[in-house]
Amino acid sequence: MQKRLTDVQFGSGIAATLQNPVWTLSQILLATGGRFVCGRTEAGFRKISTDTRTVEAGDLFVALCGERFDGHDFLEEAVRRGAAGLLLSRLPEKTPPVPVVLVADTLAALGDLAAYRRAQMRRLQVIAITGSCGKTTVKEMTAAIMGRGRKVLKTQGNFNNLVGLPLSLLPVGQQHDFAVLEMGMNHPGEIARLTEIADPDIACITNIQDAHLAGLHDIDGVARAKGELFAGVKAWAKLVVNIDDRRVRALARRCPQEKITFGRRASALVRALRLRSLGEGGMSFTLRIGGRESRVRIRGLGAHNVQNALAAAGMAHAAGIPFADIVSGLEAFRPTEKRLQVQTLAGGIKLVNDAYNANPSSMLAALETMRHMAPRHRKVAILGDMLELGAQSHAAHQVVGEAAARLKFDYLLAVGDFADILVKAARQAGMRKEKALSFADKEAITRWLSEATEQGVLEAGDWILLKGSRGMRMETITQALLAEQE
């Protein structure tokens, strides 16, 4: 366990001056507007770190203050692990043996450091992606295209907030051609700040749906928050616009920047035609960009992933990527973990792990996708709560329960605070009582699945969809089932 500053004395060692620092002390002061407090003015730093568990020799440690932690409580640990400097918003009782820069707000300073770093990369093209659904998949598809013979930096995992985006952008170097950055939010103003930091050359809003309503009140609030991306880019940036989404279209109409449209409409510059489900193999469609066409096969399941592919193709086209690279890049894409990821369970049962996150639109899209999976076999929907929907929570779960019945799922297994609402809605929509079931916890669902497999209720060729919001951690069901096979 890490010890607090008051528990131990600071170490007395002073990190040696780096021969080739990425950051100089003067750059830190210039970027943040901070005040130099103590230490050697010739200090240099290898990289920026906010986590004492991963601090390395030569790092500048930024002490962030969060709801559950305060980096100022772990300064001694940072120095012991080799931090060559500290960026703080308040001074400790004992003077540290390394340079200290004092700022008013360390979170704002972290963003300022990333913005400074981005401004140094003159030839870098920054691509920013936000939206209610699909932004991580779009980010991965875009990076797959841009990476065809080019050096790409991309958001790692879900590092898409006011901490994660700066940390994703800070490693950028002169060797990079593109930075593909995901932007998330749950309150007004966050996207505006992320846009200020990243200074995008190309910006895309994938869609605007019911998500994060607890912090944004309604879908119009979501639109205003997502619209901060388009509103905040420079005059010569390019906007990649989902022409099928009326709210995205409305946001784009207010902006003078050049627009690249994508979607199913005939007026879209980047368009998909003749969609075909390949079942477990993904989707195929004809990609049309202007006067060029090619048949494309993607590994992502469902028609919504075709829309994601169009968004990625639109951004690549805006960046001047050749059509052939766009096609080959989309075909090279592979789904990321817990996003419609197909896994095989004991006895040949297929599980679609879409447990990363959920909102009403993504939940309905996942249910719809399952229609194309082996139509002669049974299908089971294991659904957890959709969180952060505020006053819309009851109605949203009711719609999803009705959809499970309408789409002819053989079983609905629900868990969470809204499980009874899901189940009741499914039964009222025609699903038999013994087929729509509410469970007290995920362990009970795991036991039901194991018993169903043993008794032959579920067998080879059957399909299970697993989905819920991130806070539900629905993937623990998958982990338990896979552990049983070992």
The 8 nearest C-alpha neighbors of each residue, nearest first, counted from 0:
[[1, 2, 3, 76, 52, 73, 51, 6],
 [0, 2, 3, 76, 73, 51, 52, 72],
 [3, 1, 6, 0, 4, 73, 76, 7],
 [2, 4, 72, 6, 5, 73, 1, 7],
 [3, 5, 6, 72, 75, 7, 73, 74],
 [6, 4, 3, 7, 8, 2, 72, 92],
 [5, 7, 3, 4, 2, 8, 75, 9],
 [8, 6, 5, 4, 9, 3, 2, 75],
 [9, 7, 10, 6, 4, 75, 5, 93],
 [8, 10, 75, 11, 95, 7, 96, 78],
 [9, 11, 12, 8, 79, 78, 75, 96],
 [10, 12, 96, 9, 13, 95, 8, 79],
 [13, 11, 10, 14, 96, 79, 97, 78],
 [12, 14, 96, 97, 15, 11, 83, 10],
 [15, 13, 83, 16, 12, 81, 57, 97],
 [14, 16, 17, 13, 83, 57, 42, 18],
 [15, 17, 42, 43, 18, 14, 41, 57],
 [18, 16, 20, 19, 43, 15, 44, 57],
 [17, 19, 20, 16, 43, 15, 21, 44],
 [20, 18, 17, 21, 43, 45, 44, 22],
 [21, 19, 43, 44, 45, 22, 17, 18],
 [20, 22, 45, 44, 19, 46, 23, 43],
 [23, 21, 44, 20, 43, 26, 45, 24],
 [24, 22, 43, 26, 25, 44, 42, 20],
 [23, 25, 27, 26, 42, 43, 28, 40],
 [24, 26, 28, 23, 27, 29, 40, 22],
 [27, 25, 29, 23, 24, 28, 30, 22],
 [28, 26, 24, 30, 25, 29, 31, 23],
 [29, 27, 25, 33, 32, 26, 31, 30],
 [28, 30, 26, 27, 32, 31, 25, 33],
 [31, 29, 27, 28, 112, 115, 111, 26],
 [30, 32, 33, 108, 28, 29, 111, 27],
 [33, 31, 28, 29, 30, 34, 102, 27],
 [32, 34, 102, 28, 31, 101, 100, 35],
 [35, 33, 101, 100, 36, 102, 28, 32],
 [34, 36, 100, 37, 99, 101, 33, 28],
 [37, 35, 99, 100, 34, 101, 38, 98],
 [36, 38, 98, 99, 35, 39, 97, 100],
 [39, 37, 98, 97, 40, 99, 96, 36],
 [40, 38, 41, 42, 98, 37, 97, 24],
 [39, 41, 42, 38, 24, 98, 25, 37],
 [42, 40, 39, 43, 24, 16, 23, 25],
 [43, 41, 40, 16, 39, 24, 23, 44],
 [44, 42, 23, 20, 22, 17, 24, 16],
 [43, 45, 22, 57, 20, 58, 46, 59],
 [46, 44, 21, 20, 57, 58, 22, 43],
 [47, 45, 58, 44, 59, 48, 21, 22],
 [46, 48, 59, 58, 60, 49, 61, 45],
 [49, 47, 60, 50, 59, 54, 61, 58],
 [48, 50, 61, 60, 62, 51, 63, 47],
 [51, 49, 52, 53, 48, 54, 60, 70],
 [50, 52, 54, 77, 53, 76, 49, 73],
 [53, 51, 50, 54, 77, 80, 76, 55],
 [52, 54, 51, 50, 55, 48, 49, 80],
 [55, 53, 51, 52, 48, 80, 50, 77],
 [56, 54, 81, 58, 80, 57, 53, 82],
 [55, 57, 81, 82, 58, 80, 83, 54],
 [56, 58, 83, 44, 45, 82, 81, 55],
 [59, 57, 82, 46, 44, 45, 83, 56],
 [58, 60, 84, 47, 85, 82, 83, 44],
 [59, 61, 85, 48, 49, 58, 86, 82],
 [60, 62, 86, 49, 63, 85, 48, 59],
 [63, 61, 70, 71, 87, 49, 86, 60],
 [62, 64, 70, 105, 106, 61, 69, 65],
 [63, 65, 69, 70, 68, 62, 66, 105],
 [66, 64, 68, 67, 69, 63, 70, 106],
 [65, 67, 68, 64, 69, 63, 70, 106],
 [66, 68, 65, 69, 64, 70, 63, 72],
 [69, 67, 65, 66, 64, 70, 72, 63],
 [68, 70, 64, 71, 72, 65, 63, 62],
 [69, 71, 62, 63, 72, 73, 64, 68],
 [70, 72, 69, 62, 73, 74, 87, 63],
 [71, 73, 3, 70, 4, 69, 74, 75],
 [74, 72, 76, 71, 70, 75, 3, 4],
 [75, 73, 77, 76, 71, 72, 78, 4],
 [74, 76, 78, 9, 77, 73, 4, 79],
 [75, 77, 79, 73, 74, 78, 80, 51],
 [76, 78, 74, 51, 80, 75, 82, 79],
 [77, 79, 82, 81, 75, 80, 76, 74],
 [80, 78, 76, 81, 77, 75, 10, 82],
 [81, 79, 77, 78, 82, 55, 54, 76],
 [80, 82, 56, 78, 79, 55, 57, 83],
 [81, 83, 78, 58, 57, 77, 56, 84],
 [84, 82, 57, 14, 58, 59, 97, 81],
 [83, 85, 59, 98, 97, 82, 99, 60],
 [86, 84, 99, 60, 59, 61, 87, 100],
 [85, 87, 61, 100, 99, 101, 60, 62],
 [88, 86, 101, 89, 62, 85, 102, 100],
 [87, 89, 102, 103, 101, 104, 105, 90],
 [90, 88, 87, 91, 101, 71, 102, 103],
 [89, 91, 92, 87, 88, 101, 94, 93],
 [92, 90, 93, 94, 89, 71, 95, 4],
 [91, 93, 94, 90, 5, 4, 95, 89],
 [94, 92, 91, 95, 9, 8, 90, 4],
 [93, 95, 96, 92, 91, 90, 37, 9],
 [94, 96, 97, 93, 9, 98, 99, 91],
 [95, 97, 13, 11, 94, 12, 38, 98],
 [98, 96, 84, 38, 95, 83, 13, 99],
 [99, 97, 38, 84, 37, 39, 85, 100],
 [100, 98, 85, 36, 37, 84, 86, 35],
 [99, 101, 35, 86, 34, 36, 33, 87],
 [100, 102, 87, 34, 33, 88, 86, 35],
 [103, 101, 33, 88, 104, 87, 105, 34],
 [102, 104, 88, 105, 101, 33, 89, 87],
 [105, 103, 107, 106, 102, 88, 108, 87],
 [104, 106, 108, 107, 63, 88, 109, 87],
 [107, 105, 109, 108, 104, 63, 110, 162],
 [106, 108, 110, 104, 105, 109, 111, 31],
 [109, 107, 105, 111, 31, 110, 106, 112],
 [110, 108, 106, 112, 111, 107, 105, 113],
 [109, 111, 113, 107, 108, 112, 165, 196],
 [110, 112, 108, 114, 109, 113, 31, 30],
 [111, 113, 115, 109, 110, 114, 30, 108],
 [114, 112, 116, 165, 169, 110, 115, 111],
 [115, 113, 196, 111, 117, 116, 112, 197],
 [116, 114, 112, 118, 113, 117, 30, 111],
 [115, 117, 113, 119, 114, 118, 112, 169],
 [116, 118, 114, 119, 120, 115, 113, 197],
 [119, 117, 115, 116, 120, 114, 121, 198],
 [118, 120, 116, 117, 121, 115, 173, 114],
 [121, 119, 117, 123, 118, 122, 173, 116],
 [120, 122, 123, 119, 118, 117, 124, 173],
 [121, 123, 120, 124, 176, 173, 175, 177],
 [124, 122, 176, 120, 177, 121, 125, 175],
 [123, 125, 177, 200, 176, 178, 122, 126],
 [126, 124, 178, 199, 200, 177, 179, 123],
 [125, 127, 201, 179, 199, 202, 180, 178],
 [128, 126, 202, 180, 199, 181, 179, 201],
 [129, 127, 181, 203, 182, 202, 204, 134],
 [128, 130, 204, 182, 134, 181, 183, 205],
 [131, 129, 205, 204, 206, 132, 134, 207],
 [130, 132, 207, 208, 206, 210, 133, 129],
 [133, 131, 130, 134, 361, 206, 205, 208],
 [132, 134, 136, 135, 137, 307, 205, 131],
 [133, 135, 137, 136, 129, 132, 130, 138],
 [136, 134, 138, 137, 133, 139, 181, 157],
 [135, 137, 139, 133, 138, 134, 140, 307],
 [138, 136, 134, 140, 307, 135, 139, 311],
 [137, 139, 135, 141, 136, 140, 134, 142],
 [138, 140, 136, 142, 137, 141, 143, 135],
 [141, 139, 143, 137, 142, 138, 332, 311],
 [142, 140, 311, 138, 144, 143, 139, 137],
 [141, 143, 145, 139, 144, 140, 146, 138],
 [144, 142, 140, 328, 146, 141, 145, 332],
 [145, 143, 328, 141, 142, 146, 325, 147],
 [146, 144, 142, 147, 143, 141, 149, 151],
 [145, 147, 149, 143, 144, 148, 142, 151],
 [148, 146, 145, 149, 144, 324, 328, 143],
 [147, 149, 146, 150, 145, 324, 144, 151],
 [150, 148, 146, 147, 145, 151, 176, 175],
 [149, 151, 175, 176, 146, 177, 174, 152],
 [152, 150, 177, 175, 178, 146, 176, 149],
 [153, 151, 178, 177, 179, 175, 171, 150],
 [154, 152, 179, 178, 180, 155, 151, 142],
 [153, 155, 180, 167, 158, 181, 156, 179],
 [156, 154, 158, 153, 157, 167, 159, 163],
 [155, 157, 158, 154, 135, 159, 153, 335],
 [156, 158, 159, 155, 154, 135, 163, 181],
 [159, 157, 163, 164, 156, 155, 154, 160],
 [158, 160, 182, 164, 163, 183, 181, 157],
 [161, 159, 163, 162, 183, 164, 158, 182],
 [162, 160, 163, 164, 193, 165, 159, 189],
 [163, 161, 160, 164, 165, 166, 106, 158],
 [162, 164, 158, 160, 159, 166, 165, 161],
 [163, 165, 159, 167, 166, 160, 158, 162],
 [166, 164, 168, 113, 167, 110, 163, 162],
 [165, 167, 163, 169, 164, 168, 162, 113],
 [168, 166, 164, 154, 165, 169, 163, 155],
 [167, 169, 165, 166, 170, 171, 113, 164],
 [168, 170, 113, 166, 171, 167, 165, 116],
 [171, 169, 168, 172, 167, 166, 46, 152],
 [172, 170, 169, 168, 175, 152, 173, 117],
 [173, 171, 174, 175, 170, 120, 116, 169],
 [172, 174, 175, 120, 171, 123, 176, 122],
 [173, 175, 172, 176, 150, 171, 151, 123],
 [176, 174, 150, 173, 151, 177, 172, 123],
 [175, 177, 123, 150, 151, 149, 124, 174],
 [178, 176, 124, 151, 123, 175, 125, 152],
 [177, 179, 152, 125, 153, 151, 126, 180],
 [180, 178, 153, 126, 125, 127, 152, 177],
 [179, 181, 127, 154, 153, 126, 178, 128],
 [180, 182, 128, 159, 127, 129, 154, 138],
 [181, 183, 159, 129, 128, 160, 180, 190],
 [184, 182, 159, 160, 129, 181, 190, 185],
 [183, 185, 189, 186, 190, 160, 182, 187],
 [184, 186, 211, 214, 215, 187, 183, 189],
 [187, 185, 214, 184, 215, 189, 188, 224],
 [188, 186, 224, 189, 185, 215, 190, 184],
 [187, 189, 191, 190, 192, 186, 224, 227],
 [188, 190, 192, 191, 187, 184, 193, 186],
 [189, 191, 193, 192, 188, 227, 194, 228],
 [192, 190, 227, 194, 188, 189, 193, 228],
 [191, 193, 195, 189, 194, 190, 196, 188],
 [194, 192, 190, 196, 195, 191, 197, 189],
 [193, 195, 191, 197, 192, 196, 198, 228],
 [194, 196, 192, 193, 198, 197, 191, 231],
 [195, 197, 114, 193, 194, 198, 110, 192],
 [196, 198, 194, 199, 195, 193, 114, 117],
 [199, 197, 195, 194, 196, 232, 200, 125],
 [200, 198, 125, 201, 197, 126, 127, 232],
 [199, 201, 236, 125, 124, 126, 237, 202],
 [200, 202, 126, 237, 199, 236, 238, 127],
 [203, 201, 127, 238, 126, 239, 128, 199],
 [204, 202, 239, 128, 238, 205, 240, 127],
 [205, 203, 129, 130, 206, 128, 240, 247],
 [204, 206, 130, 203, 241, 129, 134, 310],
 [207, 205, 130, 204, 131, 244, 208, 247],
 [206, 208, 131, 130, 222, 246, 247, 221],
 [209, 207, 131, 210, 206, 218, 360, 132],
 [208, 210, 218, 359, 212, 358, 211, 360],
 [209, 211, 212, 358, 208, 131, 388, 387],
 [212, 210, 387, 213, 185, 388, 214, 215],
 [211, 213, 388, 216, 215, 210, 214, 217],
 [212, 214, 389, 387, 388, 211, 216, 215],
 [213, 215, 212, 186, 185, 211, 216, 387],
 [214, 216, 212, 220, 213, 217, 221, 186],
 [217, 215, 212, 213, 214, 220, 218, 389],
 [218, 216, 220, 219, 212, 215, 221, 209],
 [217, 219, 221, 220, 209, 222, 208, 212],
 [220, 218, 222, 221, 217, 223, 216, 215],
 [219, 221, 215, 223, 218, 217, 222, 216],
 [220, 222, 218, 224, 219, 223, 215, 225],
 [223, 221, 219, 225, 220, 224, 226, 207],
 [222, 224, 226, 220, 221, 225, 219, 227],
 [223, 225, 221, 187, 226, 222, 227, 220],
 [226, 224, 222, 227, 223, 221, 228, 130],
 [227, 225, 223, 228, 224, 229, 222, 250],
 [226, 228, 230, 191, 225, 224, 229, 190],
 [229, 227, 226, 231, 230, 194, 190, 225],
 [228, 230, 226, 231, 227, 232, 202, 238],
 [231, 229, 227, 228, 232, 226, 254, 191],
 [230, 232, 228, 229, 227, 194, 191, 233],
 [233, 231, 229, 230, 199, 236, 198, 228],
 [234, 232, 236, 235, 231, 198, 200, 199],
 [233, 235, 236, 256, 232, 255, 237, 257],
 [236, 234, 233, 256, 237, 257, 200, 232],
 [237, 235, 200, 233, 201, 234, 256, 232],
 [238, 236, 201, 257, 258, 256, 200, 202],
 [237, 239, 258, 202, 201, 203, 240, 259],
 [240, 238, 259, 203, 260, 258, 202, 313],
 [239, 241, 260, 242, 259, 238, 261, 203],
 [242, 240, 261, 243, 244, 262, 260, 205],
 [241, 243, 244, 262, 240, 248, 261, 260],
 [242, 244, 241, 262, 245, 264, 263, 261],
 [245, 243, 247, 242, 246, 241, 248, 206],
 [246, 244, 248, 247, 249, 243, 242, 241],
 [245, 247, 249, 248, 244, 250, 207, 222],
 [246, 248, 250, 244, 249, 245, 251, 241],
 [249, 247, 245, 251, 246, 250, 242, 252],
 [248, 250, 246, 252, 247, 251, 245, 253],
 [249, 251, 247, 248, 252, 253, 226, 246],
 [250, 252, 248, 253, 254, 249, 247, 240],
 [253, 251, 249, 254, 250, 248, 255, 247],
 [252, 254, 251, 250, 255, 249, 230, 229],
 [253, 255, 251, 252, 256, 230, 229, 250],
 [256, 254, 257, 253, 234, 252, 251, 258],
 [257, 255, 254, 234, 237, 236, 258, 235],
 [258, 256, 237, 238, 255, 259, 236, 235],
 [257, 259, 238, 237, 239, 260, 256, 240],
 [258, 260, 239, 240, 238, 313, 268, 261],
 [261, 259, 240, 267, 268, 239, 242, 241],
 [262, 260, 269, 267, 241, 270, 242, 268],
 [261, 263, 270, 243, 264, 242, 267, 241],
 [262, 264, 270, 271, 265, 243, 267, 261],
 [265, 263, 266, 267, 262, 243, 242, 270],
 [264, 266, 267, 263, 270, 268, 262, 271],
 [265, 267, 264, 268, 260, 242, 263, 270],
 [268, 266, 261, 260, 269, 265, 264, 270],
 [267, 269, 260, 289, 288, 261, 270, 266],
 [270, 268, 261, 288, 267, 287, 313, 260],
 [269, 271, 287, 262, 263, 267, 261, 286],
 [272, 270, 286, 285, 263, 284, 287, 262],
 [273, 271, 285, 274, 284, 270, 286, 263],
 [272, 274, 284, 285, 275, 271, 283, 286],
 [275, 273, 284, 272, 283, 276, 282, 285],
 [276, 274, 283, 282, 284, 277, 273, 302],
 [275, 277, 282, 278, 281, 283, 371, 274],
 [278, 276, 280, 281, 282, 279, 275, 283],
 [279, 277, 372, 280, 276, 371, 281, 373],
 [278, 280, 281, 277, 372, 300, 341, 298],
 [281, 279, 277, 278, 298, 282, 300, 299],
 [282, 280, 298, 300, 299, 277, 279, 297],
 [283, 281, 276, 277, 297, 296, 275, 300],
 [282, 284, 296, 275, 295, 274, 297, 276],
 [285, 283, 274, 273, 295, 294, 272, 271],
 [284, 286, 294, 272, 293, 271, 295, 273],
 [285, 287, 271, 293, 292, 270, 294, 284],
 [286, 288, 292, 270, 291, 269, 289, 271],
 [289, 287, 269, 291, 268, 290, 270, 292],
 [288, 290, 268, 291, 287, 269, 292, 270],
 [289, 291, 288, 292, 287, 268, 269, 286],
 [292, 290, 288, 287, 289, 293, 322, 286],
 [293, 291, 287, 286, 285, 288, 290, 294],
 [294, 292, 286, 285, 295, 287, 291, 326],
 [293, 295, 285, 284, 286, 296, 292, 283],
 [296, 294, 284, 283, 285, 293, 326, 286],
 [295, 297, 283, 330, 282, 284, 298, 294],
 [298, 296, 330, 282, 299, 281, 329, 283],
 [297, 299, 281, 333, 280, 300, 282, 334],
 [298, 300, 281, 297, 304, 334, 282, 301],
 [301, 299, 281, 282, 304, 298, 339, 368],
 [300, 302, 368, 303, 304, 282, 299, 281],
 [301, 303, 305, 304, 306, 300, 368, 282],
 [304, 302, 306, 305, 301, 307, 364, 300],
 [305, 303, 307, 306, 302, 301, 299, 308],
 [304, 306, 308, 302, 307, 303, 309, 301],
 [305, 307, 303, 309, 304, 308, 310, 262],
 [306, 308, 304, 310, 305, 137, 309, 303],
 [309, 307, 305, 311, 306, 310, 312, 304],
 [310, 308, 312, 306, 311, 307, 313, 261],
 [309, 311, 313, 307, 308, 312, 261, 314],
 [312, 310, 141, 308, 314, 313, 309, 137],
 [313, 311, 309, 315, 310, 314, 316, 308],
 [314, 312, 310, 316, 311, 315, 309, 269],
 [313, 315, 317, 311, 316, 312, 239, 318],
 [314, 316, 318, 312, 320, 317, 313, 311],
 [317, 315, 313, 319, 318, 314, 320, 312],
 [316, 318, 314, 315, 319, 313, 259, 237],
 [317, 319, 315, 316, 320, 314, 201, 124],
 [320, 318, 316, 317, 321, 315, 314, 322],
 [319, 321, 315, 316, 318, 322, 324, 325],
 [322, 320, 324, 323, 319, 325, 316, 315],
 [321, 323, 325, 324, 326, 320, 316, 291],
 [322, 324, 326, 325, 321, 327, 328, 320],
 [325, 323, 327, 321, 326, 322, 328, 144],
 [324, 326, 322, 328, 323, 144, 327, 312],
 [327, 325, 323, 329, 324, 328, 330, 295],
 [328, 326, 330, 324, 329, 325, 331, 323],
 [327, 329, 144, 331, 143, 325, 330, 326],
 [330, 328, 332, 326, 331, 327, 140, 325],
 [329, 331, 327, 297, 328, 332, 296, 326],
 [332, 330, 328, 329, 327, 333, 143, 297],
 [333, 331, 329, 330, 140, 143, 328, 334],
 [332, 334, 298, 335, 331, 299, 297, 140],
 [335, 333, 299, 340, 338, 336, 332, 298],
 [334, 336, 338, 333, 337, 340, 136, 139],
 [335, 337, 338, 340, 334, 355, 352, 339],
 [338, 336, 353, 355, 352, 354, 340, 339],
 [339, 337, 353, 340, 336, 335, 355, 352],
 [340, 338, 353, 352, 351, 337, 341, 300],
 [339, 341, 352, 338, 351, 337, 336, 353],
 [342, 340, 351, 350, 352, 339, 349, 343],
 [341, 343, 350, 349, 351, 340, 344, 352],
 [344, 342, 349, 348, 350, 347, 345, 341],
 [345, 343, 348, 347, 349, 346, 342, 481],
 [344, 346, 347, 348, 484, 343, 481, 480],
 [345, 347, 459, 348, 458, 344, 452, 343],
 [346, 348, 459, 345, 344, 343, 460, 349],
 [349, 347, 459, 344, 461, 460, 346, 343],
 [350, 348, 343, 462, 342, 344, 461, 463],
 [349, 351, 463, 342, 341, 462, 464, 352],
 [352, 350, 341, 464, 339, 340, 463, 353],
 [351, 353, 340, 337, 465, 339, 354, 350],
 [354, 352, 338, 339, 337, 466, 465, 355],
 [353, 355, 466, 337, 467, 473, 352, 356],
 [354, 356, 337, 469, 353, 338, 468, 357],
 [355, 357, 468, 469, 354, 467, 466, 358],
 [358, 356, 468, 467, 385, 361, 362, 466],
 [357, 359, 361, 385, 360, 210, 362, 209],
 [360, 358, 362, 361, 395, 363, 209, 357],
 [361, 359, 363, 362, 358, 364, 208, 209],
 [360, 362, 364, 358, 363, 359, 357, 365],
 [363, 361, 359, 365, 360, 364, 357, 358],
 [362, 364, 366, 360, 365, 361, 367, 359],
 [365, 363, 361, 367, 362, 366, 368, 360],
 [364, 366, 368, 362, 367, 363, 361, 369],
 [367, 365, 363, 369, 368, 364, 362, 403],
 [366, 368, 364, 365, 369, 370, 363, 406],
 [369, 367, 301, 365, 370, 366, 371, 364],
 [368, 370, 372, 371, 366, 367, 365, 464],
 [371, 369, 368, 367, 372, 374, 406, 366],
 [372, 370, 369, 278, 368, 373, 374, 276],
 [371, 373, 278, 369, 370, 374, 279, 462],
 [374, 372, 375, 376, 371, 278, 460, 461],
 [375, 373, 376, 372, 371, 370, 377, 378],
 [376, 374, 373, 377, 461, 460, 372, 378],
 [375, 377, 461, 374, 373, 460, 378, 462],
 [378, 376, 461, 409, 462, 379, 375, 457],
 [377, 379, 462, 408, 409, 463, 461, 376],
 [378, 380, 463, 410, 409, 411, 408, 464],
 [381, 379, 464, 411, 463, 382, 412, 410],
 [382, 380, 412, 465, 413, 464, 411, 379],
 [381, 383, 413, 466, 467, 380, 465, 412],
 [384, 382, 467, 414, 415, 413, 466, 471],
 [383, 385, 415, 467, 417, 386, 468, 416],
 [384, 386, 468, 358, 357, 467, 383, 387],
 [385, 387, 388, 384, 468, 358, 470, 392],
 [386, 388, 213, 211, 389, 212, 385, 210],
 [389, 387, 212, 392, 213, 391, 386, 211],
 [388, 390, 213, 391, 212, 387, 392, 216],
 [389, 391, 392, 388, 393, 213, 212, 216],
 [390, 392, 389, 388, 394, 393, 395, 212],
 [391, 393, 388, 395, 390, 394, 389, 396],
 [394, 392, 396, 395, 391, 397, 420, 390],
 [395, 393, 397, 396, 391, 392, 398, 390],
 [396, 394, 392, 398, 397, 393, 391, 359],
 [397, 395, 399, 398, 393, 421, 394, 400],
 [396, 398, 394, 400, 424, 395, 399, 421],
 [399, 397, 401, 395, 396, 400, 402, 394],
 [398, 400, 402, 396, 401, 397, 403, 395],
 [401, 399, 421, 425, 424, 397, 403, 402],
 [400, 402, 425, 398, 424, 404, 399, 428],
 [403, 401, 405, 399, 404, 400, 406, 398],
 [404, 402, 400, 406, 401, 405, 408, 399],
 [403, 405, 425, 407, 401, 402, 430, 406],
 [404, 406, 402, 407, 403, 401, 428, 429],
 [405, 407, 403, 404, 408, 402, 370, 367],
 [408, 406, 404, 405, 409, 403, 430, 378],
 [407, 409, 378, 410, 403, 406, 379, 404],
 [408, 410, 378, 379, 377, 407, 434, 411],
 [411, 409, 379, 434, 408, 435, 380, 412],
 [410, 412, 435, 380, 379, 381, 436, 434],
 [411, 413, 381, 436, 437, 380, 435, 382],
 [414, 412, 418, 437, 382, 381, 383, 438],
 [415, 413, 418, 383, 438, 437, 440, 439],
 [416, 414, 418, 417, 384, 383, 413, 440],
 [415, 417, 418, 384, 414, 419, 383, 420],
 [418, 416, 420, 415, 419, 384, 421, 396],
 [419, 417, 413, 414, 421, 415, 420, 437],
 [420, 418, 422, 421, 417, 423, 437, 416],
 [419, 421, 423, 417, 418, 422, 397, 424],
 [422, 420, 400, 418, 424, 419, 397, 396],
 [421, 423, 419, 425, 424, 435, 420, 436],
 [422, 424, 426, 420, 425, 421, 419, 427],
 [425, 423, 400, 427, 401, 397, 421, 422],
 [426, 424, 400, 401, 428, 422, 404, 423],
 [425, 427, 430, 423, 429, 428, 424, 431],
 [426, 428, 424, 429, 425, 423, 430, 401],
 [429, 427, 425, 426, 401, 404, 424, 430],
 [428, 430, 426, 427, 404, 431, 425, 405],
 [431, 429, 426, 404, 425, 428, 432, 434],
 [432, 430, 434, 433, 426, 429, 435, 425],
 [431, 433, 434, 435, 426, 430, 436, 422],
 [432, 434, 431, 435, 436, 410, 430, 426],
 [435, 433, 410, 431, 432, 436, 411, 430],
 [436, 434, 411, 422, 432, 433, 410, 412],
 [437, 435, 412, 411, 422, 434, 413, 438],
 [436, 438, 413, 418, 412, 414, 419, 422],
 [439, 437, 414, 440, 413, 443, 444, 436],
 [438, 440, 414, 443, 437, 441, 415, 442],
 [441, 439, 442, 438, 443, 414, 444, 415],
 [442, 440, 444, 443, 445, 476, 414, 439],
 [441, 443, 445, 444, 440, 446, 476, 439],
 [442, 444, 446, 441, 445, 440, 447, 438],
 [445, 443, 447, 441, 446, 442, 448, 438],
 [444, 446, 442, 448, 443, 447, 476, 449],
 [445, 447, 443, 449, 444, 448, 450, 442],
 [448, 446, 444, 450, 445, 449, 451, 443],
 [449, 447, 451, 445, 446, 450, 452, 444],
 [448, 450, 446, 452, 451, 447, 445, 453],
 [449, 451, 453, 447, 452, 448, 454, 446],
 [452, 450, 456, 448, 454, 449, 453, 457],
 [453, 451, 457, 455, 449, 450, 454, 456],
 [452, 454, 450, 451, 455, 449, 456, 457],
 [455, 453, 451, 452, 456, 450, 457, 449],
 [454, 456, 457, 452, 453, 458, 451, 450],
 [457, 455, 451, 454, 452, 458, 453, 450],
 [458, 456, 452, 455, 451, 461, 459, 377],
 [457, 459, 455, 461, 348, 452, 460, 346],
 [460, 458, 347, 348, 346, 461, 457, 349],
 [459, 461, 348, 376, 347, 458, 462, 349],
 [462, 460, 377, 376, 348, 459, 458, 378],
 [461, 463, 378, 349, 350, 348, 379, 377],
 [464, 462, 379, 350, 378, 380, 351, 349],
 [463, 465, 380, 351, 381, 350, 379, 352],
 [466, 464, 381, 352, 353, 354, 382, 351],
 [467, 465, 354, 353, 382, 383, 381, 464],
 [468, 466, 383, 357, 354, 384, 382, 356],
 [467, 469, 356, 357, 385, 470, 471, 386],
 [470, 468, 356, 471, 355, 472, 467, 354],
 [469, 471, 468, 472, 386, 356, 467, 473],
 [470, 472, 469, 473, 468, 467, 383, 384],
 [473, 471, 474, 470, 469, 475, 354, 468],
 [472, 474, 475, 471, 354, 476, 467, 466],
 [473, 475, 477, 476, 472, 354, 478, 352],
 [476, 474, 478, 473, 477, 479, 472, 441],
 [477, 475, 479, 474, 478, 473, 445, 480],
 [478, 476, 474, 480, 475, 479, 481, 473],
 [477, 479, 475, 481, 476, 480, 482, 474],
 [478, 480, 482, 476, 477, 481, 475, 483],
 [481, 479, 477, 483, 482, 478, 476, 445],
 [480, 482, 478, 484, 483, 479, 477, 344],
 [481, 483, 479, 484, 480, 485, 478, 477],
 [484, 482, 480, 481, 485, 479, 345, 478],
 [483, 485, 481, 482, 345, 480, 344, 479],
 [484, 482, 483, 481, 480, 345, 479, 344]]
